[in-house]
Amino acid sequence: MIFIGRYSNRLYVAYTTFYVLGTLCALQVRFVNFSAIHSSEHLLALLTFGFLNVYNGYLWIKDNLTKESLDTVKKFVIQGAVLSVLGLLVLVFVTGYSPSWTGRFYSLLDPTYARSNIPIIASVSEHQPTTWASFFFDLHLLVYLVPVGIYFCFKNISSDAKSDGVVFLVLYGITSIYFSGVMVRLMLVVAPIACLLS
């Protein structure tokens, strides 16, 4: 939403609250435990949380400082960010701890990855690409109504804050349709948005 110019404080409050409460709840599950904090699969959510906090802090500082003071603060913040990232990379390489992505993650981005590199993942039936028959069997009439819902959502997008939810529906719908096409088990992700878009 930031990159398409639709950032608001409502987005910040919604995501940070969701991330903090979701992570705290995940820590309570014995199977998940601390992997919700230090595993590579959860890294993007943590980076998004950090980015939103930094961006919101920047907007707050921008509103409260003059242009000259803001330029000085920008210079120090950029230098500090570069130094901290370099220090973190040195720490990761010195300690030897570098979280690696799993084969399931790679196969979401490249559906042919598991078949050519990790055949054990490709042999699991729920990691196979979704067939059209599965879409029809699981979603029934919604298969025809989802494109219509996406069309009407695009038609109703305007510049006011009320259409932020509509933009979220479109983004969630398109990404979940892609990922559910890559792996059968992700039909669970597309089912709620298919209901909403229909």
C-alpha positions in Angstrom: 0.0 0.0 0.0 2.9 2.3 0.6 4.3 1.7 -2.9 1.0 2.6 -4.5 0.6 5.8 -2.4 -2.2 4.6 -0.2 -0.4 4.5 3.2 -2.4 5.7 6.2 -2.2 5.4 10.0 -5.0 2.8 9.8 -2.7 0.5 7.9 0.1 1.0 10.5 -2.2 0.3 13.4 -3.9 -2.7 11.7 -0.6 -4.4 10.7 1.4 -3.8 13.8 -1.4 -4.9 16.0 -1.9 -8.0 13.9 1.8 -8.8 13.8 2.4 -8.4 17.6 -0.7 -10.3 18.6 -0.2 -13.0 16.0 3.4 -13.5 17.0 2.5 -13.7 20.7 -0.2 -16.3 20.0 2.2 -18.3 17.8 4.8 -18.3 20.6 2.2 -20.1 22.8 1.8 -23.0 20.4 4.3 -25.7 21.4 5.0 -26.9 17.9 5.8 -23.4 16.6 7.4 -21.9 19.7 10.3 -19.6 18.9 10.5 -20.4 15.2 7.9 -17.6 14.8 10.7 -15.2 15.6 13.9 -16.7 14.2 12.9 -18.9 11.2 13.4 -17.7 7.7 9.7 -18.3 6.7 8.7 -15.5 9.2 11.4 -13.1 8.2 9.4 -11.2 5.7 6.7 -10.4 8.2 9.3 -9.2 10.6 10.9 -7.0 8.0 7.6 -5.6 7.0 6.9 -4.8 10.7 10.2 -3.1 11.0 9.8 -1.2 7.7 6.4 0.1 8.8 7.7 1.3 12.1 10.7 3.1 10.5 8.4 4.6 7.8 5.8 5.8 10.4 8.6 7.2 12.5 10.0 9.1 9.5 6.5 10.6 8.8 6.3 11.7 12.4 9.7 13.3 12.3 8.9 14.9 9.0 5.9 16.6 10.4 7.7 17.9 13.5 11.0 19.2 12.0 12.1 21.9 9.7 13.5 21.1 6.2 17.1 21.7 7.3 16.8 19.6 10.4 15.1 16.9 8.5 18.0 16.7 6.0 20.5 16.4 8.8 18.4 13.6 10.5 18.0 11.8 7.1 21.8 11.8 6.7 22.4 10.3 10.1 19.6 7.8 9.8 20.9 6.6 6.5 24.4 6.3 7.7 23.2 4.5 10.8 21.1 2.1 8.8 24.0 1.2 6.4 26.3 0.6 9.4 23.8 -1.5 11.3 23.1 -3.7 8.2 26.8 -4.1 7.6 27.3 -5.0 11.2 24.5 -7.5 11.2 25.9 -9.1 8.0 29.3 -9.4 9.7 27.7 -10.9 12.8 25.8 -13.4 10.7 28.9 -14.5 8.9 31.1 -14.6 11.9 28.7 -16.7 14.0 27.9 -18.9 11.1 24.1 -18.5 11.6 22.4 -17.8 8.4 18.8 -18.9 8.2 18.2 -20.7 5.0 14.9 -20.9 3.0 13.2 -24.3 2.8 12.4 -26.2 -0.4 8.7 -25.5 0.1 9.4 -21.7 0.1 11.5 -22.0 -3.1 8.8 -24.0 -4.8 6.3 -21.3 -4.2 8.4 -18.8 -6.2 9.5 -21.4 -8.8 7.1 -24.3 -9.1 9.7 -26.4 -10.9 12.3 -26.0 -8.1 11.2 -29.0 -6.0 10.9 -31.3 -9.0 14.4 -30.8 -10.1 16.3 -30.2 -6.8 14.4 -31.8 -4.0 12.3 -34.8 -5.2 11.0 -35.7 -1.7 9.1 -32.4 -1.6 7.8 -33.0 -5.1 6.6 -36.4 -4.1 4.2 -35.2 -1.5 0.7 -34.9 -3.0 -0.2 -31.6 -1.2 2.8 -29.9 -2.7 1.7 -30.6 -6.3 0.3 -27.8 -8.5 -3.4 -27.4 -8.3 -5.4 -28.8 -11.2 -8.5 -27.0 -12.6 -10.6 -29.9 -11.4 -9.5 -29.1 -7.8 -10.5 -25.4 -8.3 -13.9 -26.5 -9.5 -14.4 -29.1 -6.9 -13.4 -26.9 -4.0 -14.8 -23.5 -5.1 -17.7 -24.6 -7.3 -19.6 -21.5 -8.6 -17.1 -19.1 -7.0 -14.6 -19.9 -9.8 -16.8 -17.9 -12.2 -17.7 -15.2 -9.7 -14.2 -14.3 -8.5 -13.1 -12.6 -11.8 -16.4 -10.7 -11.8 -15.7 -9.6 -8.2 -12.2 -8.5 -9.1 -13.6 -6.5 -12.0 -16.1 -4.7 -9.8 -13.4 -4.0 -7.2 -11.2 -2.4 -9.9 -14.2 -0.4 -11.1 -14.9 0.9 -7.6 -11.3 1.9 -6.6 -11.1 5.7 -6.0 -8.7 8.0 -4.3 -10.6 8.2 -1.0 -9.6 6.2 2.1 -12.8 4.1 1.9 -11.4 2.2 -1.1 -8.3 1.0 0.7 -10.2 -2.1 1.7 -11.1 -2.7 -1.9 -7.4 -2.4 -2.9 -6.5 -4.9 -0.2 -9.1 -7.3 -1.5 -7.7 -7.1 -5.0 -4.1 -7.6 -3.9 -5.0 -10.5 -1.6 -7.1 -12.1 -4.2 -4.5 -12.0 -7.0 -1.6 -13.2 -4.8 -3.7 -16.0 -3.2 -4.9 -17.2 -6.6 -1.3 -17.4 -7.8 -0.1 -19.3 -4.7 -3.0 -21.6 -4.7 -2.2 -22.5 -8.3 1.3 -23.5 -7.3 0.4 -25.8 -4.4 -2.8 -27.7 -3.7 -2.5 -27.2 0.1 -2.9 -23.4 -0.5 -6.5 -23.8 -1.6 -7.1 -23.0 2.0 -5.7 -19.5 1.5 -7.8 -18.8 -1.6 -11.1 -19.9 -0.2 -11.8 -16.9 2.1 -11.0 -14.3 -0.5 -13.0 -16.2 -3.1 -16.0 -15.9 -0.8 -15.4 -12.2 -0.3 -14.8 -11.3 -3.9 -17.8 -13.3 -5.1 
